[in-house]
Amino acid sequence: MKIPDAVYDILKWVGLIVLPGCAWFVGRVAPAWGWDNVDAIVITLNSLGTLIGVLIGVSTLNYYKDEGGEE
């Protein structure tokens, strides 16, 4: 599975910047607002970031394998 460059760039930005930032924000702000299940929300956001990281990692490995490039 190779991800197109534009999709790769978006997923990388979302997985490395957006989701961890949202998880941190929710973890800090949600208790002040009395939200329930804050831990579950934070775990879900971080898990999505990890899943995206795995997907782009697999795509990168496949790219180098198919292109004969060096890592």
MIDOSE-1310 file (N, C-alpha, C; in nm, 2 decimals, decimal comma, always signed):
residues 71
mkip	+0,08/-0,12/+0,00/+0,00/+0,00/+0,00/+0,09/+0,12/+0,00; +0,08/+0,20/-0,10/+0,15/+0,33/-0,11/+0,05/+0,44/-0,10; +0,07/+0,54/-0,02/-0,02/+0,65/+0,00/+0,03/+0,76/-0,09; -0,06/+0,83/-0,17/-0,01/+0,94/-0,25/+0,05/+1,05/-0,16
davy	+0,15/+1,13/-0,22/+0,22/+1,23/-0,15/+0,14/+1,33/-0,07; +0,03/+1,38/-0,13/-0,05/+1,48/-0,07/-0,12/+1,42/+0,05; -0,17/+1,30/+0,04/-0,24/+1,23/+0,15/-0,14/+1,20/+0,26; -0,02/+1,16/+0,22/+0,08/+1,13/+0,32/+0,11/+1,25/+0,40
dilk	+0,13/+1,37/+0,34/+0,16/+1,49/+0,41/+0,05/+1,53/+0,50; -0,07/+1,51/+0,46/-0,18/+1,55/+0,55/-0,19/+1,45/+0,67; -0,18/+1,32/+0,64/-0,18/+1,23/+0,75/-0,07/+1,25/+0,85; +0,05/+1,28/+0,80/+0,16/+1,30/+0,88/+0,14/+1,42/+0,97
wvgl	+0,08/+1,53/+0,92/+0,05/+1,65/+0,99/-0,05/+1,62/+1,10; -0,16/+1,55/+1,06/-0,27/+1,51/+1,15/-0,21/+1,42/+1,26; -0,14/+1,32/+1,22/-0,09/+1,22/+1,32/+0,02/+1,27/+1,42; +0,10/+1,37/+1,37/+0,21/+1,41/+1,45/+0,18/+1,55/+1,52
ivlp	+0,09/+1,63/+1,47/+0,07/+1,76/+1,53/-0,08/+1,77/+1,58; -0,17/+1,75/+1,50/-0,31/+1,78/+1,53/-0,37/+1,69/+1,64; -0,36/+1,56/+1,62/-0,42/+1,47/+1,72/-0,35/+1,48/+1,86; -0,21/+1,48/+1,87/-0,15/+1,49/+2,00/-0,18/+1,63/+2,06
gcaw	-0,19/+1,73/+1,98/-0,23/+1,86/+2,03/-0,37/+1,86/+2,09; -0,46/+1,80/+2,02/-0,60/+1,79/+2,06/-0,61/+1,71/+2,19; -0,54/+1,60/+2,19/-0,54/+1,51/+2,31/-0,49/+1,59/+2,44; -0,38/+1,67/+2,42/-0,33/+1,75/+2,53/-0,43/+1,85/+2,57
fvgr	-0,49/+1,92/+2,47/-0,59/+2,03/+2,50/-0,71/+1,97/+2,58; -0,76/+1,86/+2,53/-0,88/+1,80/+2,59/-0,84/+1,75/+2,73; -0,72/+1,70/+2,75/-0,68/+1,65/+2,88/-0,67/+1,76/+2,98; -0,64/+1,88/+2,94/-0,62/+1,99/+3,03/-0,75/+2,07/+3,05
vapa	-0,83/+2,09/+2,94/-0,95/+2,18/+2,95/-1,07/+2,10/+2,99; -1,09/+1,98/+2,95/-1,22/+1,91/+2,97/-1,25/+1,89/+3,12; -1,15/+1,86/+3,21/-1,19/+1,86/+3,35/-1,24/+1,99/+3,41; -1,19/+2,10/+3,36/-1,24/+2,23/+3,40/-1,38/+2,25/+3,36
wgwd	-1,43/+2,19/+3,26/-1,56/+2,20/+3,21/-1,65/+2,09/+3,26; -1,60/+2,00/+3,34/-1,68/+1,89/+3,40/-1,72/+1,78/+3,30; -1,64/+1,77/+3,19/-1,67/+1,66/+3,10/-1,65/+1,52/+3,16; -1,73/+1,43/+3,12/-1,71/+1,29/+3,16/-1,62/+1,22/+3,07
nvda	-1,56/+1,11/+3,12/-1,48/+1,02/+3,03/-1,36/+1,09/+2,96; -1,30/+1,18/+3,03/-1,19/+1,26/+2,97/-1,07/+1,16/+2,93; -1,05/+1,07/+3,02/-0,94/+0,97/+2,99/-0,97/+0,89/+2,86; -1,09/+0,85/+2,84/-1,13/+0,77/+2,72/-1,11/+0,86/+2,60
ivit	-1,14/+0,99/+2,61/-1,13/+1,08/+2,49/-0,98/+1,09/+2,46; -0,90/+1,12/+2,56/-0,76/+1,14/+2,54/-0,69/+1,01/+2,48; -0,73/+0,90/+2,54/-0,67/+0,77/+2,49/-0,71/+0,75/+2,34; -0,84/+0,78/+2,31/-0,89/+0,76/+2,17/-0,81/+0,85/+2,07
lnsl	-0,79/+0,98/+2,11/-0,71/+1,07/+2,02/-0,57/+1,02/+2,00; -0,51/+0,98/+2,11/-0,37/+0,93/+2,10/-0,36/+0,80/+2,02; -0,46/+0,72/+2,04/-0,46/+0,59/+1,96/-0,48/+0,62/+1,81; -0,56/+0,71/+1,78/-0,58/+0,75/+1,64/-0,44/+0,81/+1,58
gtli	-0,37/+0,89/+1,66/-0,24/+0,94/+1,61/-0,15/+0,82/+1,59; -0,15/+0,73/+1,68/-0,06/+0,61/+1,66/-0,09/+0,53/+1,54; -0,22/+0,51/+1,52/-0,27/+0,43/+1,40/-0,22/+0,50/+1,27; -0,24/+0,63/+1,27/-0,19/+0,71/+1,15/-0,04/+0,69/+1,13
gvli	+0,03/+0,70/+1,24/+0,18/+0,68/+1,23/+0,21/+0,55/+1,18; +0,14/+0,44/+1,22/+0,17/+0,31/+1,17/+0,14/+0,30/+1,02; +0,03/+0,36/+0,98/-0,01/+0,36/+0,83/+0,09/+0,43/+0,75; +0,14/+0,55/+0,79/+0,23/+0,62/+0,71/+0,37/+0,55/+0,71
gvst	+0,40/+0,48/+0,82/+0,52/+0,40/+0,83/+0,52/+0,29/+0,74; +0,41/+0,22/+0,73/+0,40/+0,10/+0,63/+0,41/+0,15/+0,49; +0,34/+0,27/+0,46/+0,35/+0,32/+0,33/+0,49/+0,36/+0,29; +0,57/+0,42/+0,39/+0,71/+0,46/+0,36/+0,79/+0,33/+0,34
lnyy	+0,77/+0,23/+0,41/+0,85/+0,10/+0,39/+0,82/+0,05/+0,25; +0,69/+0,05/+0,22/+0,65/-0,01/+0,08/+0,71/+0,08/-0,03; +0,72/+0,21/-0,01/+0,77/+0,30/-0,11/+0,92/+0,27/-0,13; +1,00/+0,25/-0,02/+1,14/+0,22/-0,04/+1,16/+0,08/-0,09
kdeg	+1,07/-0,01/-0,06/+1,09/-0,15/-0,11/+1,06/-0,15/-0,26; +0,95/-0,08/-0,30/+0,91/-0,08/-0,44/+1,01/+0,00/-0,53; +1,06/+0,11/-0,47/+1,14/+0,20/-0,55/+1,29/+0,16/-0,54; +1,32/+0,07/-0,46/+1,46/+0,03/-0,44/+1,55/+0,14/-0,37
gee	+1,48/+0,23/-0,31/+1,55/+0,34/-0,24/+1,61/+0,29/-0,11; +1,69/+0,38/-0,05/+1,75/+0,35/+0,08/+1,68/+0,42/+0,18; +1,67/+0,36/+0,30/+1,61/+0,42/+0,41/+1,70/+0,51/+0,49
